[in-house]
């Protein structure tokens, strides 16, 4: 049997701290599903905040660019 195609995405803090959780979901079962929004603990902000899902590739580019800008 073949493995189910799974998509990896980030749950990004709405506080803008840069903290994120990673999660995976089945692509085939989630057709037309809304974006996931979960209230979880952000250790940088030290409180519970809303986390929203973002795709891995778009977010990775954003944080790599931000990290390069900070190092300069």
Backbone atoms as SQL, in Angstrom:
CREATE TABLE atoms (id INTEGER PRIMARY KEY, chain TEXT, resi INTEGER, resn TEXT, atom TEXT, x REAL, y REAL, z REAL);
INSERT INTO atoms VALUES
  (1, 'A', 1, 'UNK', 'N', 0.825, -1.178, 0.000),
  (2, 'A', 1, 'UNK', 'CA', 0.000, 0.000, 0.000),
  (3, 'A', 1, 'UNK', 'C', 0.875, 1.249, 0.000),
  (4, 'A', 2, 'UNK', 'N', 0.401, 2.243, -0.680),
  (5, 'A', 2, 'UNK', 'CA', 1.128, 3.512, -0.748),
  (6, 'A', 2, 'UNK', 'C', 0.808, 4.376, 0.475),
  (7, 'A', 3, 'UNK', 'N', 1.770, 5.195, 0.840),
  (8, 'A', 3, 'UNK', 'CA', 1.552, 6.108, 1.955),
  (9, 'A', 3, 'UNK', 'C', 0.673, 7.276, 1.505),
  (10, 'A', 4, 'UNK', 'N', -0.115, 7.788, 2.419),
  (11, 'A', 4, 'UNK', 'CA', -0.965, 8.942, 2.110),
  (12, 'A', 4, 'UNK', 'C', -0.097, 10.182, 1.952),
  (13, 'A', 5, 'UNK', 'N', -0.441, 11.007, 0.999),
  (14, 'A', 5, 'UNK', 'CA', 0.298, 12.248, 0.789),
  (15, 'A', 5, 'UNK', 'C', -0.022, 13.211, 1.924),
  (16, 'A', 6, 'UNK', 'N', 1.000, 13.632, 2.638),
  (17, 'A', 6, 'UNK', 'CA', 0.794, 14.548, 3.761),
  (18, 'A', 6, 'UNK', 'C', 1.481, 15.865, 3.469),
  (19, 'A', 7, 'UNK', 'N', 0.859, 16.920, 3.926),
  (20, 'A', 7, 'UNK', 'CA', 1.367, 18.264, 3.727),
  (21, 'A', 7, 'UNK', 'C', 1.848, 18.808, 5.066),
  (22, 'A', 8, 'UNK', 'N', 3.056, 19.378, 5.094),
  (23, 'A', 8, 'UNK', 'CA', 3.585, 19.980, 6.308),
  (24, 'A', 8, 'UNK', 'C', 3.322, 21.473, 6.264),
  (25, 'A', 9, 'UNK', 'N', 2.876, 22.015, 7.389),
  (26, 'A', 9, 'UNK', 'CA', 2.629, 23.447, 7.468),
  (27, 'A', 9, 'UNK', 'C', 3.003, 23.950, 8.843),
  (28, 'A', 10, 'UNK', 'N', 3.167, 25.246, 8.965),
  (29, 'A', 10, 'UNK', 'CA', 3.510, 25.887, 10.226),
  (30, 'A', 10, 'UNK', 'C', 2.259, 26.469, 10.862),
  (31, 'A', 11, 'UNK', 'N', 2.189, 26.401, 12.177),
  (32, 'A', 11, 'UNK', 'CA', 1.208, 27.153, 12.947),
  (33, 'A', 11, 'UNK', 'C', 1.979, 28.337, 13.508),
  (34, 'A', 12, 'UNK', 'N', 1.726, 29.533, 12.975),
  (35, 'A', 12, 'UNK', 'CA', 2.509, 30.725, 13.304),
  (36, 'A', 12, 'UNK', 'C', 1.764, 31.597, 14.301),
  (37, 'A', 13, 'UNK', 'N', 2.501, 32.125, 15.261),
  (38, 'A', 13, 'UNK', 'CA', 1.934, 32.977, 16.299),
  (39, 'A', 13, 'UNK', 'C', 1.399, 34.274, 15.702),
  (40, 'A', 14, 'UNK', 'N', 0.225, 34.695, 16.131),
  (41, 'A', 14, 'UNK', 'CA', -0.356, 35.950, 15.654),
  (42, 'A', 14, 'UNK', 'C', 0.269, 37.154, 16.357),
  (43, 'A', 15, 'UNK', 'N', 1.054, 36.919, 17.419),
  (44, 'A', 15, 'UNK', 'CA', 1.732, 37.992, 18.137),
  (45, 'A', 15, 'UNK', 'C', 2.918, 38.535, 17.344),
  (46, 'A', 16, 'UNK', 'N', 3.377, 37.794, 16.360),
  (47, 'A', 16, 'UNK', 'CA', 4.507, 38.250, 15.555),
  (48, 'A', 16, 'UNK', 'C', 5.851, 37.990, 16.215),
  (49, 'A', 17, 'UNK', 'N', 5.915, 37.031, 17.145),
  (50, 'A', 17, 'UNK', 'CA', 7.164, 36.727, 17.842),
  (51, 'A', 17, 'UNK', 'C', 8.085, 35.853, 17.007),
  (52, 'A', 18, 'UNK', 'N', 7.562, 35.224, 15.959),
  (53, 'A', 18, 'UNK', 'CA', 8.357, 34.331, 15.131),
  (54, 'A', 18, 'UNK', 'C', 8.315, 32.886, 15.605),
  (55, 'A', 19, 'UNK', 'N', 7.646, 32.620, 16.722),
  (56, 'A', 19, 'UNK', 'CA', 7.528, 31.257, 17.226),
  (57, 'A', 19, 'UNK', 'C', 6.480, 30.510, 16.418),
  (58, 'A', 20, 'UNK', 'N', 6.732, 29.218, 16.158),
  (59, 'A', 20, 'UNK', 'CA', 5.790, 28.426, 15.378),
  (60, 'A', 20, 'UNK', 'C', 5.820, 26.977, 15.825),
  (61, 'A', 21, 'UNK', 'N', 4.730, 26.271, 15.567),
  (62, 'A', 21, 'UNK', 'CA', 4.631, 24.830, 15.717),
  (63, 'A', 21, 'UNK', 'C', 4.555, 24.259, 14.318),
  (64, 'A', 22, 'UNK', 'N', 5.009, 23.020, 14.129),
  (65, 'A', 22, 'UNK', 'CA', 4.841, 22.365, 12.845),
  (66, 'A', 22, 'UNK', 'C', 3.755, 21.310, 12.983),
  (67, 'A', 23, 'UNK', 'N', 3.060, 21.060, 11.887),
  (68, 'A', 23, 'UNK', 'CA', 1.968, 20.101, 11.886),
  (69, 'A', 23, 'UNK', 'C', 1.869, 19.492, 10.504),
  (70, 'A', 24, 'UNK', 'N', 1.287, 18.303, 10.420),
  (71, 'A', 24, 'UNK', 'CA', 1.073, 17.643, 9.132),
  (72, 'A', 24, 'UNK', 'C', -0.386, 17.230, 9.023),
  (73, 'A', 25, 'UNK', 'N', -0.914, 17.325, 7.800),
  (74, 'A', 25, 'UNK', 'CA', -2.287, 16.867, 7.588),
  (75, 'A', 25, 'UNK', 'C', -2.383, 16.163, 6.242),
  (76, 'A', 26, 'UNK', 'N', -3.354, 15.296, 6.131),
  (77, 'A', 26, 'UNK', 'CA', -3.577, 14.522, 4.931),
  (78, 'A', 26, 'UNK', 'C', -4.178, 15.422, 3.855),
  (79, 'A', 27, 'UNK', 'N', -3.543, 15.505, 2.700),
  (80, 'A', 27, 'UNK', 'CA', -4.031, 16.354, 1.610),
  (81, 'A', 27, 'UNK', 'C', -5.375, 15.866, 1.071),
  (82, 'A', 28, 'UNK', 'N', -5.543, 14.561, 0.983),
  (83, 'A', 28, 'UNK', 'CA', -6.746, 14.002, 0.371),
  (84, 'A', 28, 'UNK', 'C', -7.994, 14.220, 1.215),
  (85, 'A', 29, 'UNK', 'N', -7.860, 14.199, 2.529),
  (86, 'A', 29, 'UNK', 'CA', -9.029, 14.345, 3.403),
  (87, 'A', 29, 'UNK', 'C', -9.425, 15.796, 3.616),
  (88, 'A', 30, 'UNK', 'N', -8.526, 16.727, 3.401),
  (89, 'A', 30, 'UNK', 'CA', -8.793, 18.121, 3.733),
  (90, 'A', 30, 'UNK', 'C', -9.182, 18.990, 2.557),
  (91, 'A', 31, 'UNK', 'N', -9.841, 18.444, 1.574),
  (92, 'A', 31, 'UNK', 'CA', -10.252, 19.239, 0.404),
  (93, 'A', 31, 'UNK', 'C', -11.264, 20.304, 0.804),
  (94, 'A', 32, 'UNK', 'N', -10.984, 21.559, 0.481),
  (95, 'A', 32, 'UNK', 'CA', -11.907, 22.646, 0.763),
  (96, 'A', 32, 'UNK', 'C', -11.989, 23.020, 2.228),
  (97, 'A', 33, 'UNK', 'N', -11.050, 22.527, 3.013),
  (98, 'A', 33, 'UNK', 'CA', -11.083, 22.793, 4.448),
  (99, 'A', 33, 'UNK', 'C', -10.557, 24.200, 4.728),
  (100, 'A', 34, 'UNK', 'N', -11.126, 24.854, 5.725),
  (101, 'A', 34, 'UNK', 'CA', -10.662, 26.181, 6.109),
  (102, 'A', 34, 'UNK', 'C', -9.305, 26.098, 6.775),
  (103, 'A', 35, 'UNK', 'N', -8.641, 27.234, 6.875),
  (104, 'A', 35, 'UNK', 'CA', -7.347, 27.301, 7.541),
  (105, 'A', 35, 'UNK', 'C', -7.528, 26.988, 9.019),
  (106, 'A', 36, 'UNK', 'N', -6.553, 26.295, 9.582),
  (107, 'A', 36, 'UNK', 'CA', -6.603, 25.917, 10.983),
  (108, 'A', 36, 'UNK', 'C', -6.201, 27.099, 11.857),
  (109, 'A', 37, 'UNK', 'N', -6.996, 27.388, 12.863),
  (110, 'A', 37, 'UNK', 'CA', -6.695, 28.434, 13.842),
  (111, 'A', 37, 'UNK', 'C', -6.832, 27.804, 15.215),
  (112, 'A', 38, 'UNK', 'N', -5.745, 27.834, 15.989),
  (113, 'A', 38, 'UNK', 'CA', -5.708, 27.177, 17.290),
  (114, 'A', 38, 'UNK', 'C', -5.113, 28.126, 18.311),
  (115, 'A', 39, 'UNK', 'N', -5.638, 28.077, 19.519),
  (116, 'A', 39, 'UNK', 'CA', -5.081, 28.860, 20.616),
  (117, 'A', 39, 'UNK', 'C', -4.086, 27.978, 21.357),
  (118, 'A', 40, 'UNK', 'N', -2.788, 28.359, 21.295),
  (119, 'A', 40, 'UNK', 'CA', -1.734, 27.583, 21.927),
  (120, 'A', 40, 'UNK', 'C', -0.806, 28.520, 22.689),
  (121, 'A', 41, 'UNK', 'N', 0.113, 27.930, 23.439),
  (122, 'A', 41, 'UNK', 'CA', 1.037, 28.709, 24.260),
  (123, 'A', 41, 'UNK', 'C', 2.224, 29.187, 23.423),
  (124, 'A', 42, 'UNK', 'N', 2.525, 30.472, 23.515),
  (125, 'A', 42, 'UNK', 'CA', 3.692, 31.069, 22.868),
  (126, 'A', 42, 'UNK', 'C', 4.716, 31.378, 23.960),
  (127, 'A', 43, 'UNK', 'N', 5.815, 30.617, 24.040),
  (128, 'A', 43, 'UNK', 'CA', 6.789, 30.835, 25.111),
  (129, 'A', 43, 'UNK', 'C', 7.548, 32.152, 24.991),
  (130, 'A', 44, 'UNK', 'N', 7.632, 32.720, 23.806),
  (131, 'A', 44, 'UNK', 'CA', 8.304, 34.011, 23.634),
  (132, 'A', 44, 'UNK', 'C', 7.459, 35.122, 24.254),
  (133, 'A', 45, 'UNK', 'N', 6.152, 35.107, 23.965),
  (134, 'A', 45, 'UNK', 'CA', 5.228, 36.101, 24.526),
  (135, 'A', 45, 'UNK', 'C', 4.794, 35.719, 25.941),
  (136, 'A', 46, 'UNK', 'N', 5.018, 34.459, 26.317),
  (137, 'A', 46, 'UNK', 'CA', 4.655, 33.907, 27.624),
  (138, 'A', 46, 'UNK', 'C', 3.158, 34.030, 27.925),
  (139, 'A', 47, 'UNK', 'N', 2.360, 33.701, 26.912),
  (140, 'A', 47, 'UNK', 'CA', 0.910, 33.648, 27.094),
  (141, 'A', 47, 'UNK', 'C', 0.288, 32.838, 25.959),
  (142, 'A', 48, 'UNK', 'N', -0.981, 32.505, 26.101),
  (143, 'A', 48, 'UNK', 'CA', -1.691, 31.790, 25.054),
  (144, 'A', 48, 'UNK', 'C', -2.149, 32.787, 23.998),
  (145, 'A', 49, 'UNK', 'N', -1.866, 32.485, 22.738),
  (146, 'A', 49, 'UNK', 'CA', -2.260, 33.347, 21.624),
  (147, 'A', 49, 'UNK', 'C', -2.826, 32.488, 20.499),
  (148, 'A', 50, 'UNK', 'N', -3.388, 33.129, 19.505),
  (149, 'A', 50, 'UNK', 'CA', -3.947, 32.449, 18.346),
  (150, 'A', 50, 'UNK', 'C', -2.825, 32.091, 17.374),
  (151, 'A', 51, 'UNK', 'N', -2.797, 30.842, 16.942),
  (152, 'A', 51, 'UNK', 'CA', -1.846, 30.379, 15.937),
  (153, 'A', 51, 'UNK', 'C', -2.628, 30.035, 14.681),
  (154, 'A', 52, 'UNK', 'N', -2.148, 30.510, 13.508),
  (155, 'A', 52, 'UNK', 'CA', -2.814, 30.252, 12.235),
  (156, 'A', 52, 'UNK', 'C', -1.875, 29.472, 11.335),
  (157, 'A', 53, 'UNK', 'N', -2.440, 28.602, 10.486),
  (158, 'A', 53, 'UNK', 'CA', -1.565, 27.789, 9.647),
  (159, 'A', 53, 'UNK', 'C', -1.104, 28.546, 8.404),
  (160, 'A', 54, 'UNK', 'N', 0.140, 28.295, 8.057),
  (161, 'A', 54, 'UNK', 'CA', 0.774, 28.864, 6.867),
  (162, 'A', 54, 'UNK', 'C', 1.514, 27.738, 6.178),
  (163, 'A', 55, 'UNK', 'N', 1.661, 27.815, 4.871),
  (164, 'A', 55, 'UNK', 'CA', 2.393, 26.785, 4.141),
  (165, 'A', 55, 'UNK', 'C', 3.878, 26.896, 4.442),
  (166, 'A', 56, 'UNK', 'N', 4.559, 25.785, 4.388),
  (167, 'A', 56, 'UNK', 'CA', 5.961, 25.705, 4.753),
  (168, 'A', 56, 'UNK', 'C', 6.854, 26.531, 3.837),
  (169, 'A', 57, 'UNK', 'N', 6.673, 26.450, 2.541),
  (170, 'A', 57, 'UNK', 'CA', 7.579, 27.112, 1.604),
  (171, 'A', 57, 'UNK', 'C', 7.504, 28.637, 1.686),
  (172, 'A', 58, 'UNK', 'N', 6.301, 29.199, 1.754),
  (173, 'A', 58, 'UNK', 'CA', 6.153, 30.656, 1.819),
  (174, 'A', 58, 'UNK', 'C', 6.731, 31.208, 3.117),
  (175, 'A', 59, 'UNK', 'N', 6.447, 30.529, 4.207),
  (176, 'A', 59, 'UNK', 'CA', 6.899, 31.000, 5.505),
  (177, 'A', 59, 'UNK', 'C', 8.411, 30.860, 5.646),
  (178, 'A', 60, 'UNK', 'N', 8.964, 29.786, 5.105),
  (179, 'A', 60, 'UNK', 'CA', 10.398, 29.571, 5.197),
  (180, 'A', 60, 'UNK', 'C', 11.141, 30.720, 4.515),
  (181, 'A', 61, 'UNK', 'N', 10.680, 31.146, 3.350),
  (182, 'A', 61, 'UNK', 'CA', 11.312, 32.257, 2.627),
  (183, 'A', 61, 'UNK', 'C', 11.251, 33.537, 3.449),
  (184, 'A', 62, 'UNK', 'N', 10.110, 33.781, 4.091),
  (185, 'A', 62, 'UNK', 'CA', 9.923, 34.999, 4.876),
  (186, 'A', 62, 'UNK', 'C', 10.889, 35.042, 6.057),
  (187, 'A', 63, 'UNK', 'N', 11.000, 33.932, 6.803),
  (188, 'A', 63, 'UNK', 'CA', 11.845, 33.919, 7.986),
  (189, 'A', 63, 'UNK', 'C', 13.333, 33.880, 7.638),
  (190, 'A', 64, 'UNK', 'N', 13.691, 33.278, 6.517),
  (191, 'A', 64, 'UNK', 'CA', 15.085, 33.288, 6.077),
  (192, 'A', 64, 'UNK', 'C', 15.484, 34.714, 5.709),
  (193, 'A', 65, 'UNK', 'N', 14.612, 35.429, 5.009),
  (194, 'A', 65, 'UNK', 'CA', 14.897, 36.826, 4.641),
  (195, 'A', 65, 'UNK', 'C', 14.991, 37.713, 5.887),
  (196, 'A', 66, 'UNK', 'N', 14.116, 37.485, 6.855),
  (197, 'A', 66, 'UNK', 'CA', 14.140, 38.269, 8.094),
  (198, 'A', 66, 'UNK', 'C', 15.402, 37.993, 8.902),
  (199, 'A', 67, 'UNK', 'N', 15.845, 36.743, 8.938),
  (200, 'A', 67, 'UNK', 'CA', 17.050, 36.384, 9.677),
  (201, 'A', 67, 'UNK', 'C', 18.287, 37.002, 9.026),
  (202, 'A', 68, 'UNK', 'N', 18.324, 37.030, 7.696),
  (203, 'A', 68, 'UNK', 'CA', 19.451, 37.639, 6.989),
  (204, 'A', 68, 'UNK', 'C', 19.487, 39.145, 7.234),
  (205, 'A', 69, 'UNK', 'N', 18.335, 39.776, 7.275),
  (206, 'A', 69, 'UNK', 'CA', 18.266, 41.227, 7.515),
  (207, 'A', 69, 'UNK', 'C', 18.744, 41.557, 8.929),
  (208, 'A', 70, 'UNK', 'N', 18.424, 40.722, 9.908),
  (209, 'A', 70, 'UNK', 'CA', 18.849, 40.947, 11.283),
  (210, 'A', 70, 'UNK', 'C', 20.357, 40.771, 11.452),
  (211, 'A', 71, 'UNK', 'N', 20.936, 39.824, 10.694),
  (212, 'A', 71, 'UNK', 'CA', 22.363, 39.543, 10.848),
  (213, 'A', 71, 'UNK', 'C', 23.239, 40.635, 10.219),
  (214, 'A', 72, 'UNK', 'N', 22.691, 41.437, 9.339),
  (215, 'A', 72, 'UNK', 'CA', 23.471, 42.493, 8.683),
  (216, 'A', 72, 'UNK', 'C', 23.660, 43.713, 9.530);
